[in-house]
Amino acid sequence: MRVRHRGWMTVLGLLGAASAWGGNCRLLQLGPLPVTLHGLRPTVRAGINGHRAAFLLDSGAAYGTISQETAARDRLALHAIPGDSLYLGGAGGGMTRPQLATVKTFSDLSAPLHPVPFLVVPGHDWGRLAGSLGQNLLRVSDVEYDLTDGVVRFLRPDGCAGQPLAYWADKTPYSGVKLRHVSVVHSQMLSHAEVNGRRITVLLDPGAPRSILSLQAARRAGITRHSPGVTPLGAAALMRRGLALAAMREFRRAIADLSQACRLAPHDAHDRHERGTVYLAQQRDRAALADFDAALRLAPRDVQAHRARAELRLEQPDAAAHRVQIDADLAAVARRAAHDAALQLKLGILYGEVGRYRAGLAQINRWLATHRPRSEQATGLNARCWLRGRSARALHRALADCNEALNLSAPETIDAGPGLPYLRQSLPGDDPAVRDSRALVYLRLGRNHQAIRDSDAVLAHAPYTPTALYGRNLAVAQQRYPRIGAEFRHFGLAPPSPAGNPKHATPGGHTA
């Protein structure tokens, strides 16, 4: 199988000529990449910061990914991706937001690349693979996928405009298709084909183990589930397709697939949980809660379902009426958190939401002790600052936590490279999440002017942040009418305490 993909070119050095013909036309080889087929899936070996590892060759994916284990082994800092448009389907939930890790040196060609961004998808099980190589890496030049001979070749045509480049087809017939416009942002190989005389758009993916046809395209071509040769998808396949549709935010089609999967596998708790996460992404809280309840009836020890249900119930107006159930869910998560550091930070925040300050502080401290990279320390310190501010405990320590979090997130820059131009970001010293936490602490301390300043910074970044809107208005009101805090105690914020003494100010008027 030979597929040539014309991509964006970066000068890596001319490492040898593959062929020359047609006057001034030269085809220069930048480097070969050996391929091993595992079943129908092509894998390659490459280097990350000096370590060799196996990767899935995923030419249909826009971005390369690495596993959480690989990121932890190489001590790669993980950063949030700007914006809210990038979601991926993952085993841990229907809508998964990946993080961004930057590899200093990636060596897959004869010349190393510096630096290279990878997505890290929480909960995805890569098995023995370190991750996958997507188009942000594969498009460093034109690419020839010669899977029959077990090699991918990176080529650079020179003076070959308009000429066919099938150098290997001396007397062998070959065919070609015209690709849609390919750019740095839109990097997938899209073309047109016909099924039963109907024109469809196709994604060319040499790394895919089999060809598939969407239901929508099949219907246009007159193919139904009752047509000869059509085999209905099972529950697992429907679940995978539903999650993929959800990742593209095609929620109506996603729910249809996920619901059919639930009907075909009525005793599968995982299917209920996954559909619940997609309902949650649609803000269909009641349907999501019903699915989480069903998942836990089928699998009472499902920690992720316990956590999701607790979070969702805490967001409801009648959360107080479900305190017993929320506490039971948190207890189930806590039993697992003792052996899973990834759960500790989230559990600490949830404990803060139900007023269990000491339990929340203990979980966050455990998380901080095992997460040393500066970006992760900033995340943990911000969580501890928010917990202390929300609980009106140790307010000066809370302020120190927020200030340290801002220092740690200040001036490190992530260059996502040409493959992910809109992931290029600088972690600012005025991180709005930390400024939001610090605004609450300033408000508790009665430093209204500084609370307003931090809230303004948050609202400049995200104008509809509820905590910043409420906190800013309360700070402005307290400047004009100092007793307003006492009168609005039942809204959850007590009056600021003298010198930040927590015994004089706690949520709902309780004494620390």
Protein Blocks (a to p, Z undefined) as FASTA:
>chain_A
ZZddddddddebjabdfbdcehjaccddfbdcddddehjaccddddeehiacdddddfkb
fbdcddfklmmmnopacdddehjkbccddfkbfbdcddddddfbacfbfbdcdddddddd
ehiagkjafbdcdfklmmmpccdddfknopacddddehighiacbfklmmlccddddddd
ddfklmcccddddeehiacdddddfkbcbdcddfklmmmnopafkbghiacddfklmmmm
mmmmmmnopaklmmmmmmmmmmmmmmbmklmmmmmmmmmmnopaklmmmmmmmmmmmmmm
lmklmmmmmmmmmmpmklmmmmmmmmmmmmmmmmmmmmomklmmmmmmmmmmnopaklmm
mmmmmmmmmmmbfklmmmmmmmmmmmmmmnopakllmmmmmmmmmmmmmmbccdebjmlm
mlgccddfklfklmmmmmmmmmmnopaklmmmmmmmmmmmmmmlmklmmmmmmmmmmmmm
mmlmmmmmmnopacddehhiaklocehhiaZZ
